[in-house]
Amino acid sequence: MIRLDGVGKRYPGGNEALRNVSLDIAAGEFVFLTGHSGAGKSTLLRLLALLDRPSRGQVLVENRNLERIPAREVPYYRRQLGMIFQEHHLLPEQSAFDNVAVPLLVCGIGDNEIRKRVRAALDKVNLLHKENALAGTLSTGEQQRVGIARAVVNRPLMLLADEPTGNLDPELSREILGLFEQFNRVGVTVIIATHDAALIAKQARRVIALNEGRVVADTPAGP
């Protein structure tokens, strides 16, 4: 599903965020990206989401070279992605329902279908009872779950998460990880960037380690 071939990313000022990265991620895989701050984890996710483009090499998703996607088609490409960030980027004065509905409104989905999909997404993250609550009144863990519901409401093929448990305690982190596992079980490809070694150690998942923009280890999933 995903292939990076000799990918490099240099930002203005000379910072080499990625250096000659080559790897393959199959459809339906659950992968952790790990490494210290500045290792290149977020940059890799940004390339997959077409928030940035590589300076060298190729990034392919479903055999499509992302470099060849013109700017006008980027929103359509992103509809197959769900993105979750450490900072939730919710609209605090809007309800949980309205926050989750945003991607569907952008796509021009009808009201009845929006209602059905949003309530289903909130139910998956155990927040249907908070659908009318303002996002700004929710706890940190609840806000992160709203962010996850918003990411999956479009039924994406791939979930990209950048430090999704960075602000959460261990118990909430396990809950959030459990949600990702649920989506992965129904075939969604999940890629999580995290430096939480304790969280990764408890999972028998593939781990790709980055250091100074290079892949320094690629450990396959356990039995």
VOGU-3710 file (C-alpha; in Angstrom, 3 decimals, decimal comma):
1> mirldgvgkr> 0,000/0,000/0,000  2,788/2,447/0,977  6,296/2,612/-0,475  9,051/5,117/0,193  11,984/4,855/-2,198  15,120/6,851/-1,368  13,102/9,633/0,224  14,812/12,744/1,544  13,316/15,941/2,928  15,338/19,130/3,361
11> ypggnealrn> 13,617/22,150/4,875  14,622/25,772/4,239  17,718/26,515/6,267  19,297/23,163/5,466  17,632/20,907/8,047  17,672/17,327/6,700  14,530/15,845/8,263  14,688/12,597/6,259  17,706/11,004/4,578  17,403/8,252/1,972
21> vsldiaagef> 14,424/6,504/3,594  13,184/3,369/1,837  10,466/1,141/3,283  7,234/-0,671/2,478  4,073/-0,831/4,575  1,409/-3,311/3,510  -2,319/-2,621/3,518  -3,792/-3,467/6,908  -0,509/-3,214/8,837  -0,221/-1,621/12,286
31> vfltghsgag> 3,134/0,181/12,528  4,843/2,288/15,168  7,333/4,981/14,118  9,702/5,719/16,940  12,761/7,856/17,623  13,803/10,935/19,551  12,281/14,354/18,939  13,492/15,548/15,542  14,218/12,029/14,263  11,878/12,482/11,300
41> kstllrllal> 8,675/10,772/12,481  6,349/13,728/11,958  7,954/14,596/8,626  7,292/11,088/7,331  3,615/11,381/8,306  3,398/14,815/6,701  4,701/13,385/3,422  2,080/10,627/3,503  -0,630/13,223/4,144  0,678/15,521/1,387
51> ldrpsrgqvl> 1,208/18,307/3,897  4,791/18,326/2,594  6,490/16,933/-0,483  9,847/15,138/-0,596  13,011/16,855/-1,748  14,259/13,558/-3,218  12,897/10,101/-3,910  9,364/8,833/-4,312  6,398/8,328/-1,979  3,780/5,958/-3,373
61> venrnlerip> 0,380/5,127/-1,876  -1,576/2,377/-3,610  0,929/2,568/-6,478  0,258/6,286/-6,957  3,246/8,624/-6,876  2,190/11,421/-4,527  4,561/13,856/-6,238  2,369/13,658/-9,326  -0,835/14,617/-7,528  -1,611/18,239/-8,466
71> arevpyyrrq> -2,634/20,672/-5,756  -6,265/20,691/-6,896  -6,519/16,928/-6,289  -4,898/16,888/-2,836  -8,220/17,287/-0,939  -9,611/14,249/-2,752  -6,509/12,211/-1,907  -6,792/13,163/1,767  -10,310/11,786/1,961  -8,827/8,303/2,193
81> lgmifqehhl> -6,765/9,370/5,235  -7,585/9,939/8,859  -5,181/12,142/10,809  -4,855/12,407/14,580  -2,521/14,815/16,348  -1,309/15,301/19,912  -3,046/18,669/19,841  -6,658/17,938/19,028  -7,338/21,015/16,867  -11,025/20,909/17,823
91> lpeqsafdnv> -13,394/23,850/17,638  -13,967/24,433/21,382  -17,235/26,362/20,981  -18,751/23,679/18,766  -20,305/20,422/19,940  -18,571/17,065/19,692  -21,075/16,188/16,949  -20,266/19,300/14,921  -16,507/18,749/15,251  -16,779/15,199/13,945
101> avpllvcgig> -19,059/16,320/11,110  -16,522/18,767/9,627  -14,901/16,362/7,102  -18,314/15,262/5,843  -19,534/18,833/5,411  -16,427/19,597/3,347  -17,261/16,626/1,125  -20,840/17,797/0,621  -22,438/14,768/2,289  -26,198/15,045/2,904
111> dneirkrvra> -27,612/15,784/6,357  -29,127/12,347/6,958  -25,912/10,563/6,033  -23,884/12,982/8,175  -26,106/12,277/11,174  -25,748/8,523/10,697  -21,981/8,540/10,192  -21,167/11,010/12,968  -23,245/9,166/15,552  -21,676/5,864/14,476
121> aldkvnllhk> -18,163/7,346/14,809  -18,904/8,791/18,250  -20,366/5,463/19,316  -17,156/3,678/18,271  -15,143/5,888/20,647  -17,769/5,598/23,419  -18,786/9,255/23,274  -22,266/9,145/21,775  -23,660/10,359/25,089  -21,509/13,506/24,730
131> enalagtlst> -22,521/14,372/21,159  -24,080/17,699/22,210  -21,336/18,690/24,672  -19,102/21,573/23,661  -15,637/20,296/22,784  -14,029/22,820/25,120  -15,827/21,297/28,118  -14,579/17,758/27,498  -11,650/16,161/29,300  -8,305/15,714/27,531
141> geqqrvgiar> -9,003/12,038/26,883  -12,500/12,778/25,590  -11,149/15,461/23,264  -8,634/12,994/21,861  -11,430/10,491/21,254  -13,447/13,161/19,446  -10,377/13,753/17,289  -10,235/10,043/16,500  -13,957/9,962/15,647  -13,419/12,899/13,288
151> avvnrplmll> -10,502/11,055/11,671  -12,505/7,888/10,984  -15,881/9,394/10,076  -14,882/9,387/6,399  -14,143/5,636/6,592  -10,459/6,055/5,664  -8,132/3,363/4,367  -5,265/4,692/6,505  -4,947/6,325/9,928  -1,918/8,525/10,630
161> adeptgnldp> -1,387/9,482/14,274  1,328/11,848/15,512  2,012/11,387/19,255  -1,697/10,684/19,930  -1,063/9,728/23,571  1,555/12,368/24,353  -0,674/14,311/26,768  -2,417/11,305/28,333  -1,722/9,191/31,405  -0,881/5,480/30,937
171> elsreilglf> -4,436/4,256/31,437  -5,901/6,680/28,901  -3,027/5,888/26,533  -3,999/2,211/26,609  -7,626/3,132/25,912  -6,675/5,241/22,906  -4,389/2,505/21,601  -7,266/0,054/21,953  -9,355/2,227/19,637  -6,628/2,120/16,991
181> eqfnrvgvtv> -6,517/-1,656/17,343  -10,278/-1,852/16,741  -9,973/0,040/13,469  -6,962/-2,021/12,425  -8,951/-5,232/12,957  -11,398/-4,155/10,246  -8,583/-3,560/7,752  -7,521/0,051/8,329  -3,771/0,635/7,967  -2,522/2,336/11,156
191> iiathdaali> 0,748/4,271/11,478  1,500/5,818/14,865  4,462/8,105/15,536  5,414/7,996/19,211  8,432/8,134/21,504  6,518/6,271/24,256  8,791/3,232/24,551  6,729/1,716/27,380  3,596/1,773/25,243  5,374/0,200/22,275
201> akqarrvial> 6,987/-2,495/24,424  3,584/-3,891/25,360  2,569/-4,376/21,722  3,674/-7,108/19,329  3,666/-4,681/16,412  6,116/-3,701/13,724  8,390/-0,885/14,917  10,333/1,371/12,532  12,981/3,376/14,384  14,314/6,641/12,992
211> negrvvadtp> 17,416/8,551/13,994  18,532/11,816/12,396  16,211/11,181/9,473  17,377/7,626/8,737  15,764/4,249/9,352  18,051/2,588/11,897  15,873/-0,416/12,770  12,803/-2,149/11,372  11,500/-4,793/13,770  8,702/-7,009/12,447
221> agp> 5,524/-7,697/14,359  5,712/-10,465/16,930  3,650/-13,641/16,893
//
